[in-house]
């Protein structure tokens, strides 16, 4: 085998590996002013305010049907831990109350449909 053929084979194999490791241009961007994460090909956006938590879901950029879904958010702020149930409201999962949501707060959201776990998503608030 000639050196040029070996070189071409090497370049092709490296570029294939780089393409497989790439996210193929898919980056979850916040559309509602929250923080985003992805699980099981669904984009999750958590909007956390002192009086309201909202979880938006998109599948390939399209709103996800949240009917029949619920979520349990665990908010970790310093040593404080708060658990909150989110219910479907106008195409998103939502809860109202008093929440400690300063920058650096961590949130773990367990999403369920009909009582079965769908995904667990982790967020760090900005």
N, C-alpha and C positions, 0 to 999 in steps of 0.2 A: 504494500500500500504506500502510495506516495505521501510525502509530508503535507502537501496541500489538501489531500483527501482527509487525512487525520485532523488537520486544523478545521476544516469545514464541519466534520462530524462533531468535533468538540464544541464549536460555536453553536451549532444547532441544538445540541443536548443542553447546553447552559441556558440558551434563550428559552427553551421549553420549560426548564425548571423555574426560571424567573417569571414566566407567564403564569405557571400554576400557582406560584406563591402570591402573585398579585391579587388584589381584590376586584380586578376586572372593572375598575371605574365606579364601583358601587360604594358610596360613602353616605352614611346616614347623616343628613343635615337637619338641624332643628327647624321646624316650620311654625312652631308656636312659642318660641322663646325659651324652650327647656333644654335639657341635656338628652343625648341620644345613646342608644345601645342597640345591638342586634342579637337576636337569638332565633335559631331555626328559620332563617331567611325572612324574618319579620323585623321591621324597624320599630323600636319602641322609643317614645319621647315622653319624658317625665317633666311636667311643669309643676314646680313646687313653690308655693307661696305660703305666707304665714297663716292664711285662712283657707287655703284650698290646695288639694293635690289632684292633678289630672294626668292620665296616662293615655296618650294617643298611640295608635298602632297603624302601620302601613305595610302593605305587602307589595313590593316592587313599585312603590310610589303611590299606590292606590289605598284609600282608607280601608281598614280592616273591619269587618262586621263584628261588633262586640256584643250583639244580642246573646243572652244566655251566659255571658262571661262575668267573672268577678276577679278581683285581685286582692291580695293581702300585701300591704307595703310595711316593711320594717324600716324605720328611720333611726339611724344611729348618729347622734350628735354629741361628741365627747363621750361622757359616761351615760348620757340619757338614751333610752331606747323607747320608741313609741311604735305601736302596731296599729294599723289603720286598714279598714275594709273599704275597697273601692267598688262602686256599683256603676252599671251602664247609665250614661246620661248623654243624650244627643251625639251619639257616635264615638264616645270616649268613655273611659272608666274614671270615676271621680269620687272624691270625698271632701266634705267641708269640716272645719274644726280649727284648732289652734296647733300649729306645727312649728318645730324648731328646724328651720331650713337655711342656716347660714352657709356660706361658702365652705367647702370641705366636708359637709355633711354627707354621709353615705346612706344609700337607700337600696334595699333588696326588695324586689317586687315579684311575688309568686302569682302567676296568672293561671286561672282555672276556667274550664268550660264544663258545665253540667257536672261539677264536682270532681272532674279529672284534671290533673296538672297538665298545663299546656307548655309553660316555660317559666324559668326563673331568670330574672334580669337584674344586673347590678349597675348602679349609677353612683357617680360622685358629683355632687352639686357644685356649680361654679358661682 
